[in-house]
Amino acid sequence: MIAWIIAAGVPLVFLALFFAWPAANLVARGFISEHATIDLSAFGEVFSRARTWRIIWLTIAMATSATIISVILGIPGAYVLYRLAFRGQLFIRGLVSIPFVLPTVVVGVAFRSLLAPGGWLAFLHLDGTVVAVVAAMVFFNYSLIVRTVGNMWARLDPRTVQAARSLGASPLRAFLTVTLPALGPAIAAGASIVFLFCSTAFGIVVILGGIHLGTIESEIYQLTTAFLDLRAAAVLSIVQLVVITSALLVAGRARHRSERALALRADASCHPPTRADLPAIVITAGVVIGLILTPIAALVWRSLHRDGTFTFANYRDLADAHATRAVRVSALQAAGTSMTIAVLAAVIALVIGVLVALVVTRRARTRVGRRALAILDGAFMLPLGVSAVTVGYGFLITLNRPPLDLRSSFWLVPIAQAVVAIPLVVRMVAPVLRAIDPRQREAAASLGASPARVLATIDGAHLLRAGAVAAGFALAVSLGEFGATAFLARAGNPTLPVVIFRLISRPTAIDQGMAMAAAVMLAVVAAAVMVVVERARPEGSEL
């Protein structure tokens, strides 16, 4: 019993210190004045600005547009990649998944290389427009809809559609009246998560939109770093918290409906493509070639050119700390810093996340115990409802004085990245532990095994693989994390995403070329980590 109390207590203390406290302090900045009295004037001031309403509307409009387009394009892709059988299908699935594992900074740079002057599509004059930002959001989230809807579509019983067709329904009518309603929970779940990611696509917005297309996140960043208006930033952080939490609630409810629906259906076999499948195939091929491969190819092409000449100078300059004045260190040194911080963040997230997963997957015998475990599980999902920018801002205004002054500590950034990664680790490990047959533990205990030995021999075997995959996932997420790190990284010790942002913000050919090369390097590292993760992904994991 004492061991389980410690297992629950350590994560709770971590959550209280590095999430609840900064979040509460952040909220207090919006409601409480310097004289410790309730003061709502900051809300009136912020919401009286026309820019505030424009930013809120633009955030919701771009996220909604990208979500709708992702769903419209993703449904045909889910059908082609999960219901049809053809050679190279698994390869295309992997290709489609590449954008989702790329850091948002890399996604922004890839589209910048395609649309900016000198890019292949510069003649469209879309650089810095809403269209560019929305397209990048769709690029990033398309695979999420394909996977979420496709996994459910692959399990739908085909006999219901066959029955509708036998009664005279056309293929389109059978899809609209039978298949689409059955896919509804998966579509709603995927769309909710896509909206969440689009609302918090900080790296994409700041690189492609700049200050002209500000969102709630980018405005928080500008208010804090450029104008030092902490109260206004706190108000907008509260607004963003409400928007994102609403999306999470919708996603949670839709996910539970999807899980119940899947439990009622058996796996269905795929079939070879037919003439009736041609529209879905054409749409999917157009998305893969035009939306996914083109920006990636443009990024690699631009990284190998400077002033219109083919060269490897951009990559060579990554090792030179004096190649540009944008940063004080070389990009390779920043990459080493990113890897070190990401490893530390992954270790912290793994330790805390595994402890949480072990506790919340225990089978409580009482109603009070079950409720307590549900509350604990929900508490550690809360960081998913707060953007990384808000986490970084909370750290900035909270952990800057005794009793916990981490302003000059190297650990500030790894801890912030770990807070972002912990919910992902829990969602990776907990379903695997829940899938263990409780009779295995009961059999081991009946043979005389102590609780610790049962944990080590039964749960430990599953934790070894699930934990390794969760650590790899946390590592990849931390490598590309930009929102919180943009606030907290020190000028003399930046991470690679921060370096890319500083380089791409400067107009010179050297800086632009180095930004492209650094983005390619970060993309390759992140994608390599995720390839390993995908190959080792345990069955039953939610991510």
Disulfide bonds with the S-S distance in Angstrom:
none
